[in-house]
Amino acid sequence: MRETIKKFSGEIVGYYEIDSSGNKTVTDFLGRILGYYEKSRNVTMLFNRTVIAKGDVTGIFFRDSIRF
């Protein structure tokens, strides 16, 4: 399943691709991988698979793209 992440203006900033196991791949609007969430380990990782947090904090990859 693919979820689109948009600004309030409607501009697409990226995507979540969620597989059947609940793992997420986070990409920017050009399709470049920003990071991952691995459900079985309950960790969020950078594009190079370095663990940056416990739990699903994948929204952090868009924090600079979305302004309120």
PDB file of N, H, CA, C and O in Angstrom:
ATOM      1  N   MET A   1       0.843  -1.168   0.000  1.00  0.00           N
ATOM      2  CA  MET A   1       0.000   0.000   0.000  1.00  0.00           C
ATOM      3  C   MET A   1       0.894   1.238   0.000  1.00  0.00           C
ATOM      4  O   MET A   1       1.921   1.264   0.678  1.00  0.00           O
ATOM      5  N   ARG A   2       0.513   2.241  -0.742  1.00  0.00           N
ATOM      6  H   ARG A   2      -0.321   2.220  -1.292  1.00  0.00           H
ATOM      7  CA  ARG A   2       1.282   3.479  -0.839  1.00  0.00           C
ATOM      8  C   ARG A   2       0.432   4.651  -0.351  1.00  0.00           C
ATOM      9  O   ARG A   2      -0.690   4.858  -0.813  1.00  0.00           O
ATOM     10  N   GLU A   3       0.989   5.410   0.589  1.00  0.00           N
ATOM     11  H   GLU A   3       1.900   5.242   0.964  1.00  0.00           H
ATOM     12  CA  GLU A   3       0.315   6.594   1.110  1.00  0.00           C
ATOM     13  C   GLU A   3       1.087   7.828   0.667  1.00  0.00           C
ATOM     14  O   GLU A   3       2.315   7.865   0.743  1.00  0.00           O
ATOM     15  N   THR A   4       0.362   8.830   0.206  1.00  0.00           N
ATOM     16  H   THR A   4      -0.636   8.800   0.144  1.00  0.00           H
ATOM     17  CA  THR A   4       0.970  10.083  -0.240  1.00  0.00           C
ATOM     18  C   THR A   4       1.001  11.068   0.921  1.00  0.00           C
ATOM     19  O   THR A   4       0.012  11.215   1.640  1.00  0.00           O
ATOM     20  N   ILE A   5       2.129  11.740   1.106  1.00  0.00           N
ATOM     21  H   ILE A   5       2.932  11.620   0.522  1.00  0.00           H
ATOM     22  CA  ILE A   5       2.284  12.764   2.138  1.00  0.00           C
ATOM     23  C   ILE A   5       2.285  14.113   1.429  1.00  0.00           C
ATOM     24  O   ILE A   5       3.102  14.361   0.542  1.00  0.00           O
ATOM     25  N   LYS A   6       1.343  14.996   1.839  1.00  0.00           N
ATOM     26  H   LYS A   6       0.679  14.795   2.560  1.00  0.00           H
ATOM     27  CA  LYS A   6       1.193  16.290   1.181  1.00  0.00           C
ATOM     28  C   LYS A   6       1.256  17.430   2.182  1.00  0.00           C
ATOM     29  O   LYS A   6       0.951  17.259   3.362  1.00  0.00           O
ATOM     30  N   LYS A   7       1.657  18.599   1.688  1.00  0.00           N
ATOM     31  H   LYS A   7       1.905  18.738   0.729  1.00  0.00           H
ATOM     32  CA  LYS A   7       1.541  19.828   2.464  1.00  0.00           C
ATOM     33  C   LYS A   7       0.073  20.233   2.460  1.00  0.00           C
ATOM     34  O   LYS A   7      -0.728  19.679   1.706  1.00  0.00           O
ATOM     35  N   PHE A   8      -0.279  21.205   3.308  1.00  0.00           N
ATOM     36  H   PHE A   8       0.371  21.655   3.920  1.00  0.00           H
ATOM     37  CA  PHE A   8      -1.657  21.692   3.313  1.00  0.00           C
ATOM     38  C   PHE A   8      -2.051  22.280   1.965  1.00  0.00           C
ATOM     39  O   PHE A   8      -3.228  22.277   1.603  1.00  0.00           O
ATOM     40  N   SER A   9      -1.073  22.783   1.224  1.00  0.00           N
ATOM     41  H   SER A   9      -0.117  22.785   1.518  1.00  0.00           H
ATOM     42  CA  SER A   9      -1.343  23.362  -0.091  1.00  0.00           C
ATOM     43  C   SER A   9      -1.639  22.301  -1.151  1.00  0.00           C
ATOM     44  O   SER A   9      -2.063  22.626  -2.260  1.00  0.00           O
ATOM     45  N   GLY A  10      -1.410  21.026  -0.802  1.00  0.00           N
ATOM     46  H   GLY A  10      -1.065  20.762   0.099  1.00  0.00           H
ATOM     47  CA  GLY A  10      -1.635  19.949  -1.757  1.00  0.00           C
ATOM     48  C   GLY A  10      -0.372  19.462  -2.437  1.00  0.00           C
ATOM     49  O   GLY A  10      -0.405  18.461  -3.153  1.00  0.00           O
ATOM     50  N   GLU A  11       0.746  20.151  -2.227  1.00  0.00           N
ATOM     51  H   GLU A  11       0.773  20.964  -1.646  1.00  0.00           H
ATOM     52  CA  GLU A  11       2.023  19.758  -2.834  1.00  0.00           C
ATOM     53  C   GLU A  11       2.502  18.445  -2.212  1.00  0.00           C
ATOM     54  O   GLU A  11       2.531  18.308  -0.989  1.00  0.00           O
ATOM     55  N   ILE A  12       2.876  17.488  -3.052  1.00  0.00           N
ATOM     56  H   ILE A  12       2.853  17.600  -4.045  1.00  0.00           H
ATOM     57  CA  ILE A  12       3.361  16.193  -2.583  1.00  0.00           C
ATOM     58  C   ILE A  12       4.800  16.337  -2.108  1.00  0.00           C
ATOM     59  O   ILE A  12       5.649  16.869  -2.823  1.00  0.00           O
ATOM     60  N   VAL A  13       5.072  15.854  -0.880  1.00  0.00           N
ATOM     61  H   VAL A  13       4.383  15.422  -0.299  1.00  0.00           H
ATOM     62  CA  VAL A  13       6.431  15.899  -0.348  1.00  0.00           C
ATOM     63  C   VAL A  13       7.058  14.511  -0.265  1.00  0.00           C
ATOM     64  O   VAL A  13       8.279  14.394  -0.168  1.00  0.00           O
ATOM     65  N   GLY A  14       6.244  13.463  -0.301  1.00  0.00           N
ATOM     66  H   GLY A  14       5.252  13.559  -0.380  1.00  0.00           H
ATOM     67  CA  GLY A  14       6.802  12.123  -0.250  1.00  0.00           C
ATOM     68  C   GLY A  14       5.745  11.049  -0.139  1.00  0.00           C
ATOM     69  O   GLY A  14       4.548  11.293  -0.294  1.00  0.00           O
ATOM     70  N   TYR A  15       6.234   9.839   0.138  1.00  0.00           N
ATOM     71  H   TYR A  15       7.206   9.641   0.264  1.00  0.00           H
ATOM     72  CA  TYR A  15       5.362   8.669   0.178  1.00  0.00           C
ATOM     73  C   TYR A  15       5.796   7.697   1.263  1.00  0.00           C
ATOM     74  O   TYR A  15       6.979   7.598   1.589  1.00  0.00           O
ATOM     75  N   TYR A  16       4.814   6.974   1.821  1.00  0.00           N
ATOM     76  H   TYR A  16       3.853   7.055   1.556  1.00  0.00           H
ATOM     77  CA  TYR A  16       5.055   5.802   2.644  1.00  0.00           C
ATOM     78  C   TYR A  16       4.630   4.608   1.812  1.00  0.00           C
ATOM     79  O   TYR A  16       3.523   4.587   1.275  1.00  0.00           O
ATOM     80  N   GLU A  17       5.496   3.616   1.700  1.00  0.00           N
ATOM     81  H   GLU A  17       6.395   3.633   2.137  1.00  0.00           H
ATOM     82  CA  GLU A  17       5.108   2.352   1.087  1.00  0.00           C
ATOM     83  C   GLU A  17       5.122   1.316   2.192  1.00  0.00           C
ATOM     84  O   GLU A  17       6.159   1.059   2.803  1.00  0.00           O
ATOM     85  N   ILE A  18       3.972   0.725   2.443  1.00  0.00           N
ATOM     86  H   ILE A  18       3.129   0.934   1.946  1.00  0.00           H
ATOM     87  CA  ILE A  18       3.815  -0.208   3.551  1.00  0.00           C
ATOM     88  C   ILE A  18       3.584  -1.607   2.992  1.00  0.00           C
ATOM     89  O   ILE A  18       2.663  -1.827   2.206  1.00  0.00           O
ATOM     90  N   ASP A  19       4.439  -2.558   3.409  1.00  0.00           N
ATOM     91  H   ASP A  19       5.188  -2.379   4.047  1.00  0.00           H
ATOM     92  CA  ASP A  19       4.285  -3.929   2.907  1.00  0.00           C
ATOM     93  C   ASP A  19       3.317  -4.710   3.797  1.00  0.00           C
ATOM     94  O   ASP A  19       2.798  -4.175   4.777  1.00  0.00           O
ATOM     95  N   SER A  20       3.080  -5.960   3.457  1.00  0.00           N
ATOM     96  H   SER A  20       3.501  -6.395   2.661  1.00  0.00           H
ATOM     97  CA  SER A  20       2.088  -6.777   4.163  1.00  0.00           C
ATOM     98  C   SER A  20       2.482  -7.079   5.609  1.00  0.00           C
ATOM     99  O   SER A  20       1.627  -7.443   6.417  1.00  0.00           O
ATOM    100  N   SER A  21       3.756  -6.932   5.940  1.00  0.00           N
ATOM    101  H   SER A  21       4.450  -6.636   5.284  1.00  0.00           H
ATOM    102  CA  SER A  21       4.231  -7.161   7.306  1.00  0.00           C
ATOM    103  C   SER A  21       4.164  -5.912   8.161  1.00  0.00           C
ATOM    104  O   SER A  21       4.418  -5.969   9.364  1.00  0.00           O
ATOM    105  N   GLY A  22       3.824  -4.778   7.554  1.00  0.00           N
ATOM    106  H   GLY A  22       3.618  -4.731   6.577  1.00  0.00           H
ATOM    107  CA  GLY A  22       3.750  -3.519   8.281  1.00  0.00           C
ATOM    108  C   GLY A  22       5.020  -2.696   8.227  1.00  0.00           C
ATOM    109  O   GLY A  22       5.100  -1.639   8.855  1.00  0.00           O
ATOM    110  N   ASN A  23       6.013  -3.160   7.490  1.00  0.00           N
ATOM    111  H   ASN A  23       5.949  -4.018   6.980  1.00  0.00           H
ATOM    112  CA  ASN A  23       7.256  -2.407   7.323  1.00  0.00           C
ATOM    113  C   ASN A  23       7.013  -1.247   6.366  1.00  0.00           C
ATOM    114  O   ASN A  23       6.246  -1.370   5.411  1.00  0.00           O
ATOM    115  N   LYS A  24       7.674  -0.116   6.629  1.00  0.00           N
ATOM    116  H   LYS A  24       8.297  -0.016   7.405  1.00  0.00           H
ATOM    117  CA  LYS A  24       7.501   1.070   5.788  1.00  0.00           C
ATOM    118  C   LYS A  24       8.809   1.434   5.103  1.00  0.00           C
ATOM    119  O   LYS A  24       9.888   1.311   5.683  1.00  0.00           O
ATOM    120  N   THR A  25       8.693   1.883   3.868  1.00  0.00           N
ATOM    121  H   THR A  25       7.816   1.983   3.397  1.00  0.00           H
ATOM    122  CA  THR A  25       9.793   2.521   3.165  1.00  0.00           C
ATOM    123  C   THR A  25       9.339   3.948   2.905  1.00  0.00           C
ATOM    124  O   THR A  25       8.267   4.172   2.343  1.00  0.00           O
ATOM    125  N   VAL A  26      10.152   4.908   3.312  1.00  0.00           N
ATOM    126  H   VAL A  26      11.023   4.726   3.768  1.00  0.00           H
ATOM    127  CA  VAL A  26       9.802   6.326   3.192  1.00  0.00           C
ATOM    128  C   VAL A  26      10.616   6.919   2.050  1.00  0.00           C
ATOM    129  O   VAL A  26      11.842   6.804   2.029  1.00  0.00           O
ATOM    130  N   THR A  27       9.926   7.562   1.090  1.00  0.00           N
ATOM    131  H   THR A  27       8.930   7.656   1.107  1.00  0.00           H
ATOM    132  CA  THR A  27      10.610   8.176  -0.043  1.00  0.00           C
ATOM    133  C   THR A  27      10.191   9.636  -0.182  1.00  0.00           C
ATOM    134  O   THR A  27       9.110  10.031   0.255  1.00  0.00           O
ATOM    135  N   ASP A  28      11.064  10.426  -0.797  1.00  0.00           N
ATOM    136  H   ASP A  28      11.942  10.105  -1.152  1.00  0.00           H
ATOM    137  CA  ASP A  28      10.682  11.810  -1.087  1.00  0.00           C
ATOM    138  C   ASP A  28       9.862  11.826  -2.374  1.00  0.00           C
ATOM    139  O   ASP A  28       9.596  10.770  -2.948  1.00  0.00           O
ATOM    140  N   PHE A  29       9.458  13.008  -2.834  1.00  0.00           N
ATOM    141  H   PHE A  29       9.674  13.866  -2.368  1.00  0.00           H
ATOM    142  CA  PHE A  29       8.576  13.085  -4.004  1.00  0.00           C
ATOM    143  C   PHE A  29       9.255  12.625  -5.292  1.00  0.00           C
ATOM    144  O   PHE A  29       8.576  12.332  -6.277  1.00  0.00           O
ATOM    145  N   LEU A  30      10.590  12.560  -5.296  1.00  0.00           N
ATOM    146  H   LEU A  30      11.141  12.798  -4.496  1.00  0.00           H
ATOM    147  CA  LEU A  30      11.316  12.060  -6.464  1.00  0.00           C
ATOM    148  C   LEU A  30      11.543  10.551  -6.414  1.00  0.00           C
ATOM    149  O   LEU A  30      12.064   9.965  -7.364  1.00  0.00           O
ATOM    150  N   GLY A  31      11.150   9.924  -5.301  1.00  0.00           N
ATOM    151  H   GLY A  31      10.727  10.400  -4.530  1.00  0.00           H
ATOM    152  CA  GLY A  31      11.314   8.481  -5.165  1.00  0.00           C
ATOM    153  C   GLY A  31      12.607   8.062  -4.483  1.00  0.00           C
ATOM    154  O   GLY A  31      12.899   6.869  -4.402  1.00  0.00           O
ATOM    155  N   ARG A  32      13.392   9.025  -3.986  1.00  0.00           N
ATOM    156  H   ARG A  32      13.155   9.994  -4.052  1.00  0.00           H
ATOM    157  CA  ARG A  32      14.635   8.698  -3.284  1.00  0.00           C
ATOM    158  C   ARG A  32      14.295   8.202  -1.882  1.00  0.00           C
ATOM    159  O   ARG A  32      13.478   8.807  -1.186  1.00  0.00           O
ATOM    160  N   ILE A  33      14.915   7.113  -1.475  1.00  0.00           N
ATOM    161  H   ILE A  33      15.578   6.623  -2.040  1.00  0.00           H
ATOM    162  CA  ILE A  33      14.634   6.536  -0.160  1.00  0.00           C
ATOM    163  C   ILE A  33      15.240   7.408   0.930  1.00  0.00           C
ATOM    164  O   ILE A  33      16.429   7.727   0.909  1.00  0.00           O
ATOM    165  N   LEU A  34      14.385   7.788   1.890  1.00  0.00           N
ATOM    166  H   LEU A  34      13.419   7.529   1.907  1.00  0.00           H
ATOM    167  CA  LEU A  34      14.821   8.587   3.039  1.00  0.00           C
ATOM    168  C   LEU A  34      15.064   7.709   4.257  1.00  0.00           C
ATOM    169  O   LEU A  34      15.963   7.981   5.053  1.00  0.00           O
ATOM    170  N   GLY A  35      14.263   6.656   4.405  1.00  0.00           N
ATOM    171  H   GLY A  35      13.533   6.435   3.758  1.00  0.00           H
ATOM    172  CA  GLY A  35      14.417   5.785   5.560  1.00  0.00           C
ATOM    173  C   GLY A  35      13.420   4.651   5.566  1.00  0.00           C
ATOM    174  O   GLY A  35      12.654   4.449   4.624  1.00  0.00           O
ATOM    175  N   TYR A  36      13.458   3.912   6.674  1.00  0.00           N
ATOM    176  H   TYR A  36      14.080   4.076   7.439  1.00  0.00           H
ATOM    177  CA  TYR A  36      12.646   2.712   6.807  1.00  0.00           C
ATOM    178  C   TYR A  36      12.111   2.598   8.222  1.00  0.00           C
ATOM    179  O   TYR A  36      12.687   3.139   9.165  1.00  0.00           O
ATOM    180  N   TYR A  37      10.999   1.885   8.355  1.00  0.00           N
ATOM    181  H   TYR A  37      10.531   1.446   7.589  1.00  0.00           H
ATOM    182  CA  TYR A  37      10.511   1.435   9.662  1.00  0.00           C
ATOM    183  C   TYR A  37      10.362  -0.067   9.557  1.00  0.00           C
ATOM    184  O   TYR A  37       9.679  -0.567   8.663  1.00  0.00           O
ATOM    185  N   GLU A  38      11.006  -0.801  10.478  1.00  0.00           N
ATOM    186  H   GLU A  38      11.561  -0.395  11.204  1.00  0.00           H
ATOM    187  CA  GLU A  38      10.920  -2.253  10.495  1.00  0.00           C
ATOM    188  C   GLU A  38      10.053  -2.669  11.687  1.00  0.00           C
ATOM    189  O   GLU A  38      10.465  -2.559  12.842  1.00  0.00           O
ATOM    190  N   LYS A  39       8.865  -3.140  11.385  1.00  0.00           N
ATOM    191  H   LYS A  39       8.531  -3.230  10.447  1.00  0.00           H
ATOM    192  CA  LYS A  39       7.877  -3.443  12.425  1.00  0.00           C
ATOM    193  C   LYS A  39       8.340  -4.551  13.365  1.00  0.00           C
ATOM    194  O   LYS A  39       8.122  -4.451  14.573  1.00  0.00           O
ATOM    195  N   SER A  40       8.966  -5.597  12.852  1.00  0.00           N
ATOM    196  H   SER A  40       9.143  -5.678  11.871  1.00  0.00           H
ATOM    197  CA  SER A  40       9.368  -6.728  13.703  1.00  0.00           C
ATOM    198  C   SER A  40      10.383  -6.319  14.769  1.00  0.00           C
ATOM    199  O   SER A  40      10.394  -6.886  15.862  1.00  0.00           O
ATOM    200  N   ARG A  41      11.225  -5.350  14.464  1.00  0.00           N
ATOM    201  H   ARG A  41      11.216  -4.889  13.577  1.00  0.00           H
ATOM    202  CA  ARG A  41      12.222  -4.848  15.424  1.00  0.00           C
ATOM    203  C   ARG A  41      11.758  -3.576  16.113  1.00  0.00           C
ATOM    204  O   ARG A  41      12.360  -3.146  17.096  1.00  0.00           O
ATOM    205  N   ASN A  42      10.683  -2.967  15.600  1.00  0.00           N
ATOM    206  H   ASN A  42      10.194  -3.317  14.801  1.00  0.00           H
ATOM    207  CA  ASN A  42      10.123  -1.718  16.121  1.00  0.00           C
ATOM    208  C   ASN A  42      11.166  -0.604  16.137  1.00  0.00           C
ATOM    209  O   ASN A  42      11.350   0.077  17.146  1.00  0.00           O
ATOM    210  N   VAL A  43      11.853  -0.428  14.992  1.00  0.00           N
ATOM    211  H   VAL A  43      11.704  -0.981  14.173  1.00  0.00           H
ATOM    212  CA  VAL A  43      12.875   0.617  14.884  1.00  0.00           C
ATOM    213  C   VAL A  43      12.707   1.398  13.585  1.00  0.00           C
ATOM    214  O   VAL A  43      12.238   0.870  12.577  1.00  0.00           O
ATOM    215  N   THR A  44      13.100   2.667  13.634  1.00  0.00           N
ATOM    216  H   THR A  44      13.481   3.096  14.453  1.00  0.00           H
ATOM    217  CA  THR A  44      13.146   3.528  12.455  1.00  0.00           C
ATOM    218  C   THR A  44      14.605   3.688  12.076  1.00  0.00           C
ATOM    219  O   THR A  44      15.464   3.885  12.936  1.00  0.00           O
ATOM    220  N   MET A  45      14.881   3.601  10.770  1.00  0.00           N
ATOM    221  H   MET A  45      14.183   3.441  10.072  1.00  0.00           H
ATOM    222  CA  MET A  45      16.255   3.647  10.281  1.00  0.00           C
ATOM    223  C   MET A  45      16.408   4.666   9.157  1.00  0.00           C
ATOM    224  O   MET A  45      15.456   4.965   8.435  1.00  0.00           O
ATOM    225  N   LEU A  46      17.612   5.188   9.024  1.00  0.00           N
ATOM    226  H   LEU A  46      18.385   4.946   9.610  1.00  0.00           H
ATOM    227  CA  LEU A  46      17.955   6.053   7.896  1.00  0.00           C
ATOM    228  C   LEU A  46      18.042   5.222   6.626  1.00  0.00           C
ATOM    229  O   LEU A  46      17.920   3.998   6.673  1.00  0.00           O
ATOM    230  N   PHE A  47      18.252   5.878   5.491  1.00  0.00           N
ATOM    231  H   PHE A  47      18.351   6.873   5.452  1.00  0.00           H
ATOM    232  CA  PHE A  47      18.351   5.198   4.199  1.00  0.00           C
ATOM    233  C   PHE A  47      19.456   4.143   4.179  1.00  0.00           C
ATOM    234  O   PHE A  47      19.366   3.172   3.427  1.00  0.00           O
ATOM    235  N   ASN A  48      20.504   4.321   4.999  1.00  0.00           N
ATOM    236  H   ASN A  48      20.577   5.109   5.610  1.00  0.00           H
ATOM    237  CA  ASN A  48      21.630   3.379   5.029  1.00  0.00           C
ATOM    238  C   ASN A  48      21.457   2.308   6.104  1.00  0.00           C
ATOM    239  O   ASN A  48      22.400   1.582   6.419  1.00  0.00           O
ATOM    240  N   ARG A  49      20.255   2.213   6.665  1.00  0.00           N
ATOM    241  H   ARG A  49      19.489   2.803   6.410  1.00  0.00           H
ATOM    242  CA  ARG A  49      19.852   1.212   7.661  1.00  0.00           C
ATOM    243  C   ARG A  49      20.464   1.447   9.050  1.00  0.00           C
ATOM    244  O   ARG A  49      20.513   0.525   9.864  1.00  0.00           O
ATOM    245  N   THR A  50      20.925   2.654   9.322  1.00  0.00           N
ATOM    246  H   THR A  50      20.885   3.404   8.661  1.00  0.00           H
ATOM    247  CA  THR A  50      21.377   3.015  10.662  1.00  0.00           C
ATOM    248  C   THR A  50      20.150   3.303  11.517  1.00  0.00           C
ATOM    249  O   THR A  50      19.317   4.129  11.144  1.00  0.00           O
ATOM    250  N   VAL A  51      20.029   2.632  12.659  1.00  0.00           N
ATOM    251  H   VAL A  51      20.706   1.961  12.962  1.00  0.00           H
ATOM    252  CA  VAL A  51      18.885   2.825  13.547  1.00  0.00           C
ATOM    253  C   VAL A  51      18.972   4.216  14.180  1.00  0.00           C
ATOM    254  O   VAL A  51      20.003   4.593  14.736  1.00  0.00           O
ATOM    255  N   ILE A  52      17.863   4.977  14.085  1.00  0.00           N
ATOM    256  H   ILE A  52      17.026   4.670  13.633  1.00  0.00           H
ATOM    257  CA  ILE A  52      17.833   6.314  14.672  1.00  0.00           C
ATOM    258  C   ILE A  52      16.831   6.446  15.809  1.00  0.00           C
ATOM    259  O   ILE A  52      16.901   7.397  16.587  1.00  0.00           O
ATOM    260  N   ALA A  53      15.893   5.497  15.917  1.00  0.00           N
ATOM    261  H   ALA A  53      15.837   4.724  15.285  1.00  0.00           H
ATOM    262  CA  ALA A  53      14.895   5.593  16.983  1.00  0.00           C
ATOM    263  C   ALA A  53      14.205   4.259  17.179  1.00  0.00           C
ATOM    264  O   ALA A  53      14.120   3.433  16.270  1.00  0.00           O
ATOM    265  N   LYS A  54      13.718   4.075  18.391  1.00  0.00           N
ATOM    266  H   LYS A  54      13.787   4.746  19.129  1.00  0.00           H
ATOM    267  CA  LYS A  54      12.871   2.933  18.678  1.00  0.00           C
ATOM    268  C   LYS A  54      11.433   3.380  18.442  1.00  0.00           C
ATOM    269  O   LYS A  54      11.032   4.453  18.894  1.00  0.00           O
ATOM    270  N   GLY A  55      10.669   2.572  17.747  1.00  0.00           N
ATOM    271  H   GLY A  55      10.995   1.701  17.380  1.00  0.00           H
ATOM    272  CA  GLY A  55       9.295   2.928  17.410  1.00  0.00           C
ATOM    273  C   GLY A  55       9.206   3.514  16.012  1.00  0.00           C
ATOM    274  O   GLY A  55      10.214   3.683  15.325  1.00  0.00           O
ATOM    275  N   ASP A  56       7.989   3.819  15.608  1.00  0.00           N
ATOM    276  H   ASP A  56       7.171   3.682  16.166  1.00  0.00           H
ATOM    277  CA  ASP A  56       7.739   4.365  14.271  1.00  0.00           C
ATOM    278  C   ASP A  56       7.715   5.891  14.345  1.00  0.00           C
ATOM    279  O   ASP A  56       6.710   6.491  14.725  1.00  0.00           O
ATOM    280  N   VAL A  57       8.836   6.504  13.976  1.00  0.00           N
ATOM    281  H   VAL A  57       9.653   6.016  13.668  1.00  0.00           H
ATOM    282  CA  VAL A  57       8.940   7.968  13.940  1.00  0.00           C
ATOM    283  C   VAL A  57       9.252   8.433  12.517  1.00  0.00           C
ATOM    284  O   VAL A  57       9.993   9.395  12.315  1.00  0.00           O
ATOM    285  N   THR A  58       8.680   7.740  11.542  1.00  0.00           N
ATOM    286  H   THR A  58       8.079   6.958  11.706  1.00  0.00           H
ATOM    287  CA  THR A  58       8.978   8.036  10.143  1.00  0.00           C
ATOM    288  C   THR A  58       8.550   9.431   9.717  1.00  0.00           C
ATOM    289  O   THR A  58       9.056   9.947   8.720  1.00  0.00           O
ATOM    290  N   GLY A  59       7.641  10.048  10.438  1.00  0.00           N
ATOM    291  H   GLY A  59       7.230   9.630  11.248  1.00  0.00           H
ATOM    292  CA  GLY A  59       7.232  11.417  10.124  1.00  0.00           C
ATOM    293  C   GLY A  59       8.371  12.408  10.217  1.00  0.00           C
ATOM    294  O   GLY A  59       8.311  13.480   9.614  1.00  0.00           O
ATOM    295  N   ILE A  60       9.406  12.067  10.961  1.00  0.00           N
ATOM    296  H   ILE A  60       9.455  11.197  11.451  1.00  0.00           H
ATOM    297  CA  ILE A  60      10.564  12.955  11.121  1.00  0.00           C
ATOM    298  C   ILE A  60      11.254  13.233   9.784  1.00  0.00           C
ATOM    299  O   ILE A  60      11.894  14.272   9.625  1.00  0.00           O
ATOM    300  N   PHE A  61      11.130  12.327   8.834  1.00  0.00           N
ATOM    301  H   PHE A  61      10.609  11.483   8.963  1.00  0.00           H
ATOM    302  CA  PHE A  61      11.773  12.524   7.534  1.00  0.00           C
ATOM    303  C   PHE A  61      11.156  13.678   6.747  1.00  0.00           C
ATOM    304  O   PHE A  61      11.768  14.175   5.801  1.00  0.00           O
ATOM    305  N   PHE A  62       9.955  14.109   7.126  1.00  0.00           N
ATOM    306  H   PHE A  62       9.458  13.705   7.894  1.00  0.00           H
ATOM    307  CA  PHE A  62       9.273  15.204   6.425  1.00  0.00           C
ATOM    308  C   PHE A  62       9.195  16.481   7.237  1.00  0.00           C
ATOM    309  O   PHE A  62       8.544  17.434   6.809  1.00  0.00           O
ATOM    310  N   ARG A  63       9.830  16.532   8.382  1.00  0.00           N
ATOM    311  H   ARG A  63      10.358  15.757   8.730  1.00  0.00           H
ATOM    312  CA  ARG A  63       9.676  17.688   9.277  1.00  0.00           C
ATOM    313  C   ARG A  63      10.095  19.007   8.631  1.00  0.00           C
ATOM    314  O   ARG A  63       9.489  20.038   8.921  1.00  0.00           O
ATOM    315  N   ASP A  64      11.113  19.009   7.763  1.00  0.00           N
ATOM    316  H   ASP A  64      11.605  18.171   7.528  1.00  0.00           H
ATOM    317  CA  ASP A  64      11.546  20.238   7.108  1.00  0.00           C
ATOM    318  C   ASP A  64      10.706  20.579   5.885  1.00  0.00           C
ATOM    319  O   ASP A  64      10.736  21.710   5.398  1.00  0.00           O
ATOM    320  N   SER A  65       9.959  19.599   5.392  1.00  0.00           N
ATOM    321  H   SER A  65       9.935  18.681   5.787  1.00  0.00           H
ATOM    322  CA  SER A  65       9.163  19.814   4.188  1.00  0.00           C
ATOM    323  C   SER A  65       7.778  20.376   4.476  1.00  0.00           C
ATOM    324  O   SER A  65       7.175  21.024   3.621  1.00  0.00           O
ATOM    325  N   ILE A  66       7.279  20.130   5.673  1.00  0.00           N
ATOM    326  H   ILE A  66       7.769  19.604   6.368  1.00  0.00           H
ATOM    327  CA  ILE A  66       5.914  20.534   6.000  1.00  0.00           C
ATOM    328  C   ILE A  66       5.961  21.655   7.039  1.00  0.00           C
ATOM    329  O   ILE A  66       6.443  21.462   8.156  1.00  0.00           O
ATOM    330  N   ARG A  67       5.465  22.797   6.665  1.00  0.00           N
ATOM    331  H   ARG A  67       5.073  22.953   5.758  1.00  0.00           H
ATOM    332  CA  ARG A  67       5.377  23.943   7.577  1.00  0.00           C
ATOM    333  C   ARG A  67       3.917  24.235   7.861  1.00  0.00           C
ATOM    334  O   ARG A  67       3.090  24.204   6.951  1.00  0.00           O
ATOM    335  N   PHE A  68       3.592  24.517   9.111  1.00  0.00           N
ATOM    336  H   PHE A  68       4.265  24.542   9.851  1.00  0.00           H
ATOM    337  CA  PHE A  68       2.209  24.799   9.491  1.00  0.00           C
ATOM    338  C   PHE A  68       1.924  26.262   9.421  1.00  0.00           C
ATOM    339  O   PHE A  68       0.805  26.688   9.708  1.00  0.00           O
TER     340      PHE A  68
END
